[in-house]
Amino acid sequence: MKIIKLFLRLAIAFGFLSASADRLGMWPKESSAWGNWDSFLEYTQVLNPWVPDTLIPTVGTIATAAEIIFAIFLIIGFKTELFAKLSGILLLIFALSMTFTIGIKSVFDYSVFTASAAAFALSFLKEKYLEVDLLIAKANKSKV
């Protein structure tokens, strides 16, 4: 079970980091979905047609910052259950936005519901393994 939890943490985290790197232009163009920030913001507008154009850069920035922060905390295992739940919620919002704006096929093609479900499943795995949370728990226990 420990290895499965670690695998889930890393798979979700590196998925977030890969997507963030793509929109920041860090992947080669031939293997890129967006390739740059402007293309990502255009896609963000497509997925959020009810958001005013002036707020799209803010929405894109918040989503990207959340993905990077969630990824870092999942990698190091800090507040794993919380950040797994937040990751599941973020991915579910993304999946639903995709479903209602561009259709359900792309959600299944990119396994967004699967990633969301994996994040929620991770939030239920309580045993600590290679996590900062484990170190914090041990430090708190030694103080008692």
C-alpha positions in Angstrom: 0.0 0.0 0.0 2.9 2.4 0.7 4.2 2.1 -2.8 0.7 2.7 -4.3 0.4 5.9 -2.2 3.8 7.1 -3.3 2.9 6.3 -6.9 -0.4 8.2 -6.7 1.3 11.2 -5.1 4.0 11.4 -7.7 1.7 10.6 -10.7 -0.7 13.4 -9.8 2.1 15.8 -8.9 4.1 15.3 -12.1 0.9 15.5 -14.1 0.3 19.0 -12.7 3.9 20.0 -13.2 4.0 18.8 -16.8 0.8 20.8 -17.6 2.2 23.9 -15.9 5.5 23.5 -17.7 3.7 23.2 -21.0 1.7 26.4 -20.6 4.9 28.2 -19.5 6.6 27.1 -22.8 9.0 24.6 -21.1 8.1 21.6 -23.3 9.2 21.3 -27.0 6.6 22.6 -29.3 6.1 19.3 -31.1 5.1 17.6 -27.7 3.1 20.5 -26.4 -0.6 21.0 -25.9 -0.5 24.8 -25.5 3.2 25.7 -25.8 2.8 29.1 -24.3 0.8 31.2 -21.9 -1.3 33.0 -24.5 -2.5 29.7 -26.0 -3.3 28.4 -22.5 -5.3 31.5 -21.7 -7.3 31.1 -24.9 -8.1 27.5 -23.8 -9.0 28.8 -20.3 -11.5 31.2 -21.9 -13.0 28.3 -23.9 -13.5 26.3 -20.7 -14.8 29.3 -18.8 -17.1 31.2 -21.2 -19.0 32.7 -18.3 -15.9 34.4 -16.9 -15.3 38.0 -18.3 -12.3 38.2 -20.6 -10.5 40.6 -18.2 -10.5 37.9 -15.5 -9.2 35.0 -17.6 -5.5 35.8 -16.9 -6.4 35.7 -13.2 -8.2 32.4 -13.5 -5.2 31.0 -15.5 -2.7 32.2 -12.9 -4.7 30.8 -10.0 -5.1 27.4 -11.7 -1.4 27.3 -12.5 -0.3 28.4 -9.1 -2.6 25.8 -7.5 -1.3 23.0 -9.7 2.3 23.9 -8.8 1.7 24.3 -5.1 -0.4 21.1 -4.9 2.3 19.2 -6.8 5.1 20.4 -4.5 3.1 19.4 -1.4 2.2 16.0 -2.8 5.8 15.3 -3.8 7.1 16.1 -0.3 4.1 14.6 1.4 3.0 17.7 3.3 -0.7 17.7 4.4 -1.1 14.9 1.9 -4.8 14.1 2.6 -5.7 17.8 2.3 -3.8 18.4 -0.9 -5.0 15.2 -2.4 -8.7 16.3 -1.8 -7.9 19.8 -3.2 -6.3 18.1 -6.3 -9.4 15.9 -6.7 -11.6 19.0 -6.6 -9.5 21.0 -9.0 -9.4 18.1 -11.5 -13.1 17.5 -11.1 -13.8 21.2 -11.8 -11.6 20.9 -14.9 -13.3 17.7 -16.1 -16.8 19.3 -15.7 -15.7 22.5 -17.4 -14.4 20.4 -20.3 -17.5 18.3 -20.4 -19.9 21.2 -20.6 -17.9 23.3 -23.0 -16.0 21.1 -25.4 -17.7 17.7 -24.8 -17.0 14.6 -22.8 -14.7 12.8 -25.3 -11.7 14.9 -24.4 -12.3 14.4 -20.7 -12.0 10.6 -21.3 -9.1 11.0 -23.8 -7.1 12.9 -21.2 -8.3 10.8 -18.3 -9.3 13.8 -16.2 -12.0 11.9 -14.3 -9.5 9.2 -13.7 -7.0 11.6 -12.3 -9.6 13.3 -10.1 -10.7 9.9 -8.8 -7.1 8.9 -8.1 -6.6 12.1 -6.1 -9.7 11.5 -4.1 -8.5 7.9 -3.5 -5.1 9.2 -2.4 -6.9 11.3 0.2 -8.2 8.2 2.0 -4.8 6.5 2.3 -3.7 7.3 5.8 -0.5 5.4 6.3 2.5 7.7 5.9 5.4 6.8 3.7 8.3 9.1 2.6 6.3 12.1 3.7 7.1 15.3 5.6 3.9 14.6 7.5 5.6 11.5 9.0 8.5 13.6 10.2 6.1 16.1 11.8 4.1 13.4 13.5 7.3 11.8 14.9 8.6 15.2 16.1 5.2 16.0 17.8 5.2 12.5 19.4 8.7 13.0 20.9 7.6 16.3 22.5 4.9 14.5 24.5 
